[in-house]
């Protein structure tokens, strides 16, 4: 059963799945997302090879062929990336609903909603299909829809201090400030320790 069947079927809707059923679907979606990520990396590698081949080739006709191949690979990569964005938002949704099921009493006490209305599901579906909405934007909007308490949200889905530092390290790698993954690991460890000491 795929995500949108949950939104339309009357036998078992997304809103009525229990925690175990949601966890099973979460794992299936995660596996599919991993396959898409691998495909995007593969296509990026193939595009890189074409660029290298085209740089060595001096014949205009051959370069045109390489350029066309590059365009096809790029188009496919963008299509897979769109599906990856959708899949990521679906995983966020299923994970949130699973957490609500698992922690329903706590969520209720914190002012969170433990039931999902049909109108909520319709809005969620529209947000998932909207290419202009990134996973981060969707995450924030989903918070509002599900009315989760701020403390519960930070604990369950927000970026921890360690995660935030790792994101900065990756950005430094992209900028060429950190050269190897070994250096990145050491730097991430250092920053997490320093941040922990500062917060203590």
Residue, then its C-alpha position, 0 to 999 in steps of 0.5 A: x500500500x503506497x502513501x496516497x492509498x492511505x489517504x483514499x482507502x476506507x479500509x485502513x486510512x493513514x489516520x487510523x493505522x496503529x504505531x506498528x503499522x506506521x513503523x512498517x510503512x516508515x521502514x518501507x519508505x525509508x528503503x525507497x528513499x535510500x534507493x533514490x539517494x543511491x540513484x541520484x549519486x549514480x547519475x551524478x557520477x555518470x554526469x561527471x564521467x561525461x564531462x571528463x569525456x567531453x573535455x578530452x573529445x575535440x570533435x564537435x559532433x561527439x561533444x554534442x552527443x555527450x551534451x545530449x547524454x548529459x542532458x538526459x541524465x540531468x533530467x532523470x536526476x531532477x525527476x528522481x530528486x523530485x520523488x526524493x523530496x516527496x518521499x522525504x516528506x512522506x517519511x516525516x509524516x509517517x514518523x510524526x503520526x507514529x510518534x503521536x500513536x506511541x506517545x498519545x497520552x503525553x501529547x494530549x497532556x502537552x496540548x497536542x492533537x492525537x486524532x487527524x481530521x480528513x481536512x488535515x490529510x487533504x492539506x498534508x497531501x497537497x503540501x507533499x505534492x508541492x515541489x516548491x515546499x522543501x522537507x524543512x518547510x514541510x516539517x514546520x507546516x506539519x508541526x502546525x497541522x498536528x499541533x505538537x508541543x514545542x518541547x516534544x517537537x524539539x526532542x523528536x524531530x528537531x536538529x540536536x546541537x550535535x546535528x547542527x554542528x555536523x551540518x556546519x562541518x558538511x558546509x565547510x567541506x562543500x566550501x573546501x575548508x575541510x578536505x577529508x572525511x577524517x578531518x570532518x569527523x575530528x572537527x565534528x567531534x571537537x565542535x560537539x565537545x566545545x558546544x557541550x562545554x559551553x552549554x554546561 
